[in-house]
Amino acid sequence: MAHASLCTDHPGWTQTGPGRWHRLLFNEKGATWVAAWNGKALDFIPLAGDGSLPDLTYTHCHRLPLAAPRQLTKALSTLGTIVRVSNPSLWDALCVAILQQRQVHPGTGRELYRRWCTLYGPIREGPYGALCLPPTPQTVLDLPHSAFDKTKTAFFRASLRSAAAAYQAHGHAWRQLTGTELVTALKSINRVGPSTAAAAAADYLGDFTCYPHHDLTLRTFAHRAAPDADLPVEDEPFAHQWTAWATTPGQLRTLTLATLAFGNHVPASTTLAT
């Protein structure tokens, strides 16, 4: 059976035991699910609403670009087939990208996101107890200044409020867009920069050709996977080299997602089931 790894880059993933993780997901039509990983398989447990299950993005490490450093591709290949759950909510993807846009170290946005959801988000009861969604756009607009101080999100207050107002006005149309069109639309939000827009689009679409390839998290995990590969350190030289190694969109998607998964993943030794 094929070796596989679950990508847990989204801060909503929570570990419940050795090799066991779960995450609450939702879409703008009111459907909610719990995605549960038991160490061998991924399952979706519907909680409310109707609709198709969230999309899965599979990345096979044999599609890594041959031009990339051998040390890097060898480390990434240990992950086998990577599976990632695409975010079914563009609003949630925006929240995550905004809260992670000032990370000093990869992973610091996880606690921030959880606090943000726990204090002000809707609660859903499921097989793992009460789980929280992010605050709705209207809730974000109604929160007083002190609420952002309480969640340690004061730095992001203007960005979150601007995104909430823009999403209420344009969210339906944005959810129909793909690729660079979606990135361009999200960049139009005041106080949401190109990197944040690209990260949100990649999360929502599951298309990591959209991802900001100069991103600190990506650079950190690449250097961690291949510490002796002499990878560029600065953001723009890194992005230039990164995209030059990939000769096709599929290679770029695989290289980027595999590297992000290298820093956030759960291994398994069996084929994934849904």
Secondary structure, 3 states (H helix, E strand, C coil): CCCEEEECCCCCCEEEECCEEEEEEECCCCCEEEEEECCCCEEEEEEECCCCCCCEEEEEHHHCCCCCCHHHHHHHHCCCEEEEECCCCHHHHHHHHHHCCCCCCCCCHHHHHHHHHHHHCCEEEECCEEEECCCCHHHHHHCCHHHHHHCCCHHHHHHHHHHHHHHHHHHHHHCCCCHHHHHHHHHCCCCCCHHHHHHHHHHHHCCCCCCCCCCHHHHHHHHHHCCCCCCCCCHHHHHHHHHHHCCCHHHHHHHHHHHHHHHCEEEECCCCCC
